[in-house]
Amino acid sequence: MARLSALPFRNNPVPVVCSKCNKFYWDEVVHFFTSCDALNLHRNAFWDSVVDTFPVEFSAWLHGLDDAQLTAVLLGKRPDGSFYTDEVHVNFLCIVIKAWYVTSKSYNVCAAQ
């Protein structure tokens, strides 16, 4: 996760083809978290954990974010909102770290560099 969160959001001047799913993307980190088809099983397991742990309003709010906003929250950005307490923030980040640790090792985020 530290390797992912240390990377800046990279808007490439031209779309890049993902070596894992063959989809085009502009930003590798956003693609990793939100749209890489090779990670669908991991992404679904993550969303199942969120739905099982938090009120439905929280997962609905997350689903309402655009891809860049969601990625920023997944990387630790604390959003505004009375429902998003310190406890929710810590619990959510624990789920994020558990869900994506193994995935990021297999994905090799820096492959395009």
C-alpha positions in Angstrom: 0.0 0.0 0.0 2.8 2.4 0.8 4.2 1.9 -2.7 0.8 2.7 -4.2 0.1 5.7 -2.0 3.5 7.2 -2.7 2.8 7.3 -6.4 1.4 10.5 -7.7 -1.8 10.4 -9.7 -0.3 10.2 -13.2 -2.4 11.5 -16.0 -0.6 10.2 -19.0 -0.6 12.4 -22.1 -2.0 9.4 -24.1 -3.9 6.4 -22.8 -1.9 3.4 -21.8 -2.9 -0.2 -22.3 -3.0 -2.3 -19.1 -0.8 -5.4 -19.3 -3.2 -7.2 -17.0 -6.6 -6.6 -18.6 -5.9 -4.9 -21.9 -8.1 -1.9 -21.1 -6.9 1.7 -21.7 -6.3 4.0 -18.8 -5.0 7.4 -18.1 -3.9 6.9 -14.5 -2.4 3.6 -13.3 -3.3 4.0 -9.6 -7.0 4.9 -10.4 -7.2 2.1 -12.9 -5.8 -0.4 -10.3 -8.4 0.5 -7.7 -11.5 1.1 -9.9 -11.5 -0.6 -13.2 -8.8 -3.2 -13.9 -10.8 -6.3 -15.0 -8.0 -8.6 -13.8 -8.8 -7.4 -10.2 -12.5 -7.9 -10.3 -12.5 -10.8 -7.8 -10.4 -8.8 -5.3 -12.5 -5.6 -5.9 -15.7 -7.6 -5.2 -14.3 -9.1 -2.0 -13.3 -5.6 -0.9 -16.9 -4.2 -1.5 -18.4 -7.2 0.3 -16.2 -6.4 3.3 -17.3 -2.8 3.2 -21.0 -3.7 3.0 -20.6 -6.2 5.8 -18.8 -3.8 8.1 -20.4 -0.4 7.6 -23.9 1.0 7.3 -25.4 0.9 3.8 -25.2 4.7 3.5 -21.4 4.5 3.7 -21.0 2.1 0.8 -23.6 4.0 -1.2 -21.7 7.2 -0.5 -18.4 5.5 -1.7 -20.2 4.2 -4.8 -21.3 7.8 -5.5 -17.7 9.1 -5.8 -16.0 9.4 -9.1 -13.0 7.1 -9.7 -10.3 9.7 -8.8 -12.2 10.7 -5.6 -12.7 7.0 -4.6 -9.0 6.3 -5.2 -8.0 9.2 -3.0 -10.2 7.9 -0.2 -8.8 4.4 -0.6 -5.3 5.9 -0.3 -6.2 7.5 3.0 -7.7 10.9 2.2 -10.2 11.7 5.0 -13.5 13.0 3.5 -15.7 15.5 5.2 -19.0 14.3 6.7 -20.4 13.8 10.1 -20.8 10.0 9.5 -17.1 9.7 8.8 -15.7 9.5 12.3 -12.2 8.7 13.4 -13.3 5.2 14.2 -14.9 4.7 10.7 -11.7 6.1 9.1 -9.4 3.7 11.0 -11.7 0.7 10.4 -12.1 1.5 6.7 -8.4 1.9 6.1 -7.8 -1.5 7.8 -10.2 -3.1 5.4 -8.5 -1.3 2.5 -5.0 -2.5 3.5 -6.1 -6.1 4.1 -8.0 -6.2 0.8 -5.3 -4.7 -1.4 -2.0 -5.9 0.1 -1.8 -9.2 -1.8 -3.4 -7.7 -4.9 -0.9 -4.9 -5.2 2.0 -7.5 -4.8 0.7 -9.5 -7.7 -0.3 -6.5 -9.9 3.1 -4.9 -9.9 2.1 -1.3 -10.0 5.4 0.0 -11.4 5.3 -2.3 -14.4 4.6 0.7 -16.8 7.6 2.8 -15.5 
